[in-house]
Amino acid sequence: MDRKKLFNVLKTDITRINQALEGNLTSHVQMISEVGRYILLSGGKRIRPLLFLLSARMCGCQEDHLPDISTVFEYLHAATLLHDDVVDAATVRRGLSSANTIWGNQAVILVGDFLLSKALNIAVATNQIRVMQVLAQTTIQMAEGEILQLIYTGNLDKTEADYFEVITRKTAILMSAACQIGAILGGAPRAQEMALKDFGLNLGITFQIVDDILDYTGNVEELGKPVGNDLKEGKITLPLIHALSQAEPQDRQALLALAGSTDQDEIARELRPILEKYGSLDHARQQAQFYTAKAQEFLQIFPPSGEKSIFTEITNYLVERTC
């Protein structure tokens, strides 16, 4: 199933998620609504709330309020985006001016805090202590991932193990939580709950690897930011880590020079040939395929269903984006 067909199947769910996102974004402080709508309604795949909805339904939960609960995961994600853009001094997000360039760093950080609080407030309404326990652990690990990423910024000695620790905590853990909480609300047996938790974790790792590959191989329209932007911001991702470990001295020096460059065009023009020379993009693609296969293995415990089929299509779509 291609991207267009996949998102057509999910169209109704995405519409209901968007309605819930806007409906729950209420505050008597106008700036909160303005910044919140800007970051939340300016794009995004809604992958996290979709994972929650599909998991809950696959486990037998058909409640009408599921789209409202799904906003927990998009609010948490949006909060991290707002904070990220301040930390990275970003100027572009999803092809538009980043919120911090419009409202300033202080306002954006505080709105991010509001979205975090809003997410937890919605989660409390489930009256499920285990939901709150999962979210508490998730937000702790996300914060640790953000701090680790800051520590490793510009660090060219970063290893693949360091990279996977960062993306697991920063990205994958929230997708894992979305799937696990869907299972909890669906009353799934413990084995199925853990399977969905691990499915989401491996899918999240794939998701981030794919994003990091596309930062070197995609285009501005697809990425919503300039090609090579991660390196310009000092983020040392899997393809570069691999190339640095494999490169001959002359090419390694060229990579080190590019890592210190602020010239976006130079990075986009000169980095990819070196990554391809040492098979670094293929190495990252193989890792994405590995974690995709692991994710799909965790679905085997579930009987056939429409949601299970969509999960399989989502995993295939993600990894195919790297080809």
ZADO-722147 format. One line per 10 residues: number of its first residue (from 1); for each residue x, y, z of C-alpha. Coordinates in Angstrom, 3 decimals, padded with zeros to 6 digits. Example, Ala and Ser with C-alpha at 12.3 -4.5 7.8 and 13.67 -1.06 7.14 Angstrom:
REM ZADO-722147
1> 012.300 -004.500 007.800 | 013.670 -001.060 007.140
END
This chain:
REM ZADO-722147
1> 000.000 000.000 000.000 | 001.489 003.354 -001.001 | 001.503 006.457 001.172 | -001.578 007.961 -000.463 | -003.679 004.814 000.030 | -002.431 004.337 003.594 | -003.337 007.846 004.673 | -006.661 007.596 002.855 | -007.487 004.567 005.044 | -006.520 006.618 008.100
11> -008.214 009.812 006.932 | -011.238 009.581 009.238 | -009.067 008.895 012.284 | -006.725 011.771 011.424 | -009.698 014.124 011.058 | -011.055 013.088 014.472 | -007.601 013.495 016.024 | -007.236 016.999 014.566 | -010.675 017.959 015.865 | -009.767 016.677 019.335
21> -006.418 018.488 019.272 | -008.099 021.802 018.579 | -011.051 021.130 020.872 | -008.875 020.341 023.873 | -006.550 023.291 023.291 | -008.496 025.692 025.461 | -007.080 028.394 027.681 | -008.146 031.887 028.736 | -004.582 032.981 027.840 | -004.736 033.837 024.143
31> -001.036 033.301 023.445 | -001.272 029.672 024.559 | -004.001 028.984 022.010 | -002.123 030.866 019.269 | 001.206 029.100 019.760 | -000.483 025.754 020.396 | -002.528 025.906 017.218 | 000.514 027.030 015.243 | 002.665 024.060 016.273 | -000.140 021.485 016.333
41> -002.150 022.376 013.235 | 000.642 023.318 010.834 | 001.297 019.727 009.779 | 002.504 016.435 011.187 | 001.734 012.798 010.447 | -000.171 012.180 013.732 | 001.729 008.909 013.992 | 001.668 008.826 017.808 | -002.078 009.346 018.321 | -002.733 006.938 015.443
51> -000.616 004.278 017.133 | -002.679 004.755 020.286 | -006.030 004.538 018.469 | -005.044 001.459 016.483 | -003.609 -000.289 019.569 | -006.707 000.402 021.656 | -009.043 -000.842 018.943 | -006.936 -003.911 018.190 | -007.267 -004.775 021.889 | -011.042 -004.381 021.835
61> -011.579 -000.793 023.033 | -014.091 001.070 020.867 | -014.874 004.032 023.125 | -015.928 007.322 021.519 | -013.496 009.300 023.677 | -010.373 007.614 022.242 | -009.507 010.560 019.941 | -009.520 012.872 022.975 | -007.129 010.589 024.856 | -004.951 010.294 021.744
71> -004.140 014.000 022.025 | -001.976 013.181 025.062 | 000.723 011.848 022.764 | 000.592 014.695 020.251 | 000.649 017.329 023.006 | 003.705 015.671 024.551 | 005.361 015.471 021.148 | 004.556 019.121 020.368 | 005.964 020.197 023.729 | 009.284 018.547 022.888
81> 009.313 020.198 019.446 | 008.852 023.630 020.985 | 011.618 023.016 023.507 | 013.880 021.489 020.825 | 013.577 024.533 018.593 | 014.664 026.799 021.437 | 017.629 024.586 022.355 | 018.662 024.240 018.681 | 017.994 027.902 017.849 | 015.948 026.553 014.943
91> 014.326 028.935 012.478 | 012.268 026.462 010.421 | 009.778 023.768 011.444 | 007.684 021.821 008.885 | 008.542 024.325 006.185 | 007.348 027.320 008.237 | 009.019 029.753 010.592 | 009.560 028.027 013.927 | 007.375 029.263 016.772 | 010.343 030.659 018.721
101> 011.197 033.034 015.869 | 007.655 034.465 016.041 | 006.826 034.533 019.764 | 010.301 034.321 021.295 | 012.032 031.679 023.384 | 010.415 032.458 026.723 | 006.842 032.229 025.426 | 007.535 029.037 023.482 | 009.119 027.265 026.456 | 006.157 028.168 028.654
111> 003.620 027.017 026.050 | 005.553 023.758 025.830 | 005.138 023.425 029.592 | 001.407 024.073 029.195 | 001.078 021.320 026.574 | 002.891 018.884 028.862 | 000.519 019.764 031.692 | -002.488 019.506 029.386 | -001.432 016.045 028.277 | -001.165 014.832 031.853
121> -004.526 016.415 032.737 | -006.242 014.511 029.919 | -004.492 011.289 030.920 | -005.738 011.609 034.515 | -009.306 011.485 033.188 | -008.769 007.813 032.257 | -008.794 007.000 036.004 | -006.108 004.389 035.321 | -003.088 004.482 037.618 | -001.114 002.295 035.200
131> -001.670 004.816 032.417 | -000.189 007.518 034.645 | 002.716 005.270 035.649 | 003.611 004.618 032.007 | 003.379 008.318 031.145 | 005.468 009.313 034.172 | 008.253 006.918 033.180 | 007.951 008.003 029.565 | 008.342 011.711 030.275 | 011.341 011.015 032.528
141> 013.066 009.083 029.752 | 012.176 011.720 027.157 | 013.786 014.395 029.332 | 016.868 012.189 029.725 | 016.985 011.751 025.948 | 016.839 015.514 025.390 | 019.679 016.069 027.858 | 021.770 013.280 026.318 | 021.274 014.809 022.892 | 022.496 018.140 024.268
151> 025.549 016.459 025.811 | 026.403 014.759 022.513 | 025.873 017.858 020.359 | 028.915 018.263 018.134 | 030.630 015.242 019.716 | 032.280 013.386 016.851 | 033.323 010.566 019.183 | 029.671 009.595 019.642 | 029.208 005.844 019.126 | 026.344 003.900 017.603
161> 025.425 002.740 021.116 | 025.222 006.393 022.210 | 023.056 007.181 019.186 | 020.593 004.370 019.877 | 020.332 005.349 023.537 | 019.407 008.905 022.558 | 016.799 008.007 019.938 | 015.276 005.305 022.139 | 014.713 007.764 024.975 | 013.963 010.840 022.883
171> 011.718 009.387 020.170 | 010.934 005.699 020.462 | 009.751 005.718 024.069 | 006.733 007.934 023.322 | 005.608 005.682 020.457 | 006.048 002.716 022.767 | 003.896 004.405 025.411 | 001.168 005.224 022.879 | 000.902 001.559 021.923 | 001.146 000.246 025.491
181> -001.484 002.631 026.847 | -003.810 001.672 024.009 | -003.411 -001.931 025.139 | -004.023 -001.008 028.792 | -007.266 000.800 027.960 | -008.293 -002.146 025.786 | -007.840 -004.511 028.745 | -005.327 -006.606 026.831 | -003.594 -009.561 028.518 | -000.131 -008.729 029.851
191> 001.615 -010.568 027.002 | -000.218 -008.521 024.364 | 000.400 -005.296 026.275 | 004.150 -005.990 026.360 | 004.124 -006.985 022.700 | 002.563 -003.654 021.737 | 004.999 -001.815 023.993 | 007.939 -003.479 022.200 | 006.302 -003.029 018.808 | 006.057 000.721 019.407
201> 009.632 000.927 020.686 | 011.093 -000.774 017.619 | 008.845 001.182 015.291 | 010.025 004.394 016.975 | 013.668 003.454 016.458 | 012.929 002.783 012.782 | 011.085 006.095 012.531 | 014.068 008.092 013.825 | 016.646 006.232 011.718 | 014.537 006.955 008.636
211> 014.308 010.632 009.548 | 018.072 010.758 009.998 | 018.685 009.124 006.614 | 016.289 011.532 004.920 | 018.142 014.468 006.432 | 020.939 013.577 004.009 | 018.928 012.213 001.076 | 015.545 013.988 001.122 | 014.461 017.384 -000.124 | 013.234 020.548 001.540
221> 009.614 019.866 000.576 | 009.673 016.397 002.122 | 011.634 017.335 005.230 | 010.127 020.725 005.983 | 013.685 021.894 006.752 | 016.943 022.256 004.786 | 018.857 019.098 003.810 | 021.768 018.532 006.189 | 020.111 020.573 008.912 | 020.860 018.021 011.649
231> 024.594 018.265 011.093 | 024.427 022.059 010.971 | 022.797 021.908 014.434 | 025.527 019.582 015.692 | 023.416 016.408 015.723 | 025.678 013.463 014.936 | 023.406 010.758 013.553 | 023.869 007.165 012.437 | 025.106 007.673 008.835 | 027.824 010.103 009.950
241> 028.832 007.960 012.939 | 029.328 005.010 010.586 | 031.254 007.052 008.010 | 033.600 008.483 010.642 | 034.384 004.966 011.850 | 035.119 003.691 008.317 | 036.670 006.643 006.487 | 040.260 006.876 005.321 | 042.238 009.760 006.872 | 041.624 012.196 004.024
251> 037.886 011.568 003.952 | 037.711 011.655 007.742 | 039.284 015.109 007.696 | 036.733 016.189 005.103 | 033.925 014.903 007.335 | 035.344 016.725 010.342 | 035.495 019.928 008.324 | 031.894 019.518 007.175 | 030.796 018.828 010.741 | 032.188 022.225 011.692
261> 030.660 024.011 008.719 | 027.701 026.364 008.920 | 027.342 026.430 005.129 | 024.119 024.503 004.455 | 024.784 024.211 000.718 | 028.288 022.875 001.294 | 027.016 020.235 003.707 | 024.234 019.148 001.340 | 026.598 019.042 -001.646 | 029.717 017.391 -000.241
271> 028.587 015.112 002.561 | 026.379 012.628 000.737 | 029.099 011.375 -001.705 | 031.334 010.465 001.249 | 028.468 008.714 003.042 | 027.718 006.712 -000.109 | 031.402 005.880 -000.641 | 031.580 004.092 002.700 | 028.116 002.526 002.515 | 026.979 004.572 005.502
281> 023.505 005.281 004.135 | 023.081 001.591 003.284 | 024.259 000.703 006.793 | 021.578 002.953 008.273 | 018.959 001.475 005.910 | 019.919 -002.032 007.060 | 019.452 -000.954 010.666 | 016.031 000.474 009.806 | 015.081 -002.808 008.133 | 016.308 -004.749 011.185
291> 014.137 -002.768 013.609 | 011.194 -002.917 011.206 | 011.424 -006.713 011.190 | 011.622 -006.742 015.005 | 008.538 -004.540 015.238 | 006.581 -006.819 012.929 | 007.567 -009.885 014.968 | 005.794 -008.434 017.996 | 002.532 -008.292 016.023 | 002.472 -012.061 015.550
301> 000.798 -012.590 018.928 | -002.341 -010.828 017.662 | -005.053 -012.452 015.528 | -005.774 -010.983 012.078 | -007.601 -007.652 012.143 | -007.856 -004.436 010.189 | -005.697 -002.650 012.772 | -002.984 -005.301 012.581 | -002.915 -004.971 008.784 | -002.565 -001.192 009.076
311> 000.282 -001.588 011.564 | 002.103 -003.794 009.062 | 001.523 -001.237 006.308 | 002.829 001.573 008.529 | 006.054 -000.309 009.260 | 006.526 -001.091 005.559 | 005.839 002.517 004.573 | 008.387 003.891 007.032 | 011.255 001.707 005.914 | 010.417 002.165 002.222
321> 010.935 005.923 002.610 | 014.690 005.257 002.797 | 014.901 003.604 -000.640
END
